[in-house]
Amino acid sequence: MTSVEVTAELRPASEDRLAHFLYVLMRQSVTSGEIEKIMADNIEKAGAPSLVVFSDPFLAGKAIELAERLKGASYPDARQFALREIGAA
């Protein structure tokens, strides 16, 4: 669970990088309903595999890299990790 603080201005605040990313994504381009649908149809769906096989190696590499960066890895480290994961390093 992500801890959420409330600032003096009564606005929620969080140090969670994924929450920050999702917040910006929803403010700028994707509705929360679209994200909920993607989660329901692909991630939370009963029987959804824990191991996902990606069909597009380039897109998979970018998704893995971005996920590592959201977890706090630096760009060069995340990029090298992603390239190893897709067998391109």
Secondary structure, DSSP 8 states (H G I E B T S, - for coil): ----EE-TTS-EE---HHHHHHHHHHHHT--HHHHHHHIIIIISSTT--SS---S-HHHHHHHHHHHHHHTT--HHHHHHHHHHHTT--
